Amino acid sequence: MNATTTERQQWTAQEIRELRLRLHLTLREAAAKVGVSLRQWVYWEAGTNSPRGSACILLDQMSQGKI
């Protein structure tokens, strides 16, 4: 990745939930789109854990309609 990319380094629990709701996805559907378990997605939305690395890139792609 270079400095001109727009990938975010982190996502807040609120942003993750808002993304899912904006795309009209269930928890299970959202988790499947980025390839994580339902439990992991729930942890992200609750703020228990935060996505890192490639998960943030996948969330970026999801928010841009690329996946």
N, C-alpha and C positions, 0 to 999 in steps of 0.2 A: 504494500500500500504506500502511496506517496502522499505528500501534503495536500494535494488538490482533491483527494477523495472526500466524500461527504459522509462516510460511515461514522456513526457515533461510537464513542468509547463506552458509554453506559446508558442504561434505560432504567427509569424509576418504575416502581410498582404501579403507580397511577398511569404512567404513559403506556405501559404494557396492557393494562386493563382497557384503557381508552382505545388503543389500537384494535384489540379484539372486538370491542363493541362497535367501533366504526366500520369494521369489515363484516359485521353481523355473523360472527363465528361463535360456536360453543367453545367451552374450555377444551374439550377433546379435539375439536377441529383445529383450533389454533395450535395446540401442542403438536398435532400431526404435521401441520404445515412446516414447522421448523425442526421436526424430528426429535422432540423431547417427550418425556413421559408426561402424562396428565398431572401427576404429582409435582413434577418439576415446574410445570406452568403455574400451578396453583401456588407453589412457593414463591415464584416470581411476583405474581399479582398480590400476594400477601406481604411482600417485602421481606420474607424470611431469608431468601437467597436472591442474588442478582445475576442476570446473565453476563457472561464474559466471553471475550474472544470471538470465536466464530458464531456463537449464539447471537451476539450483538449485530454481526453482519447479516445474519439471516433475518433478524427482526427489521433491520433497515430495508432489506429486500422485500420483505412482507409489506412494510409500510409504503413502499413505492410500487406495489402491485406486480413485482417481479416473480414472486412465488405465491 
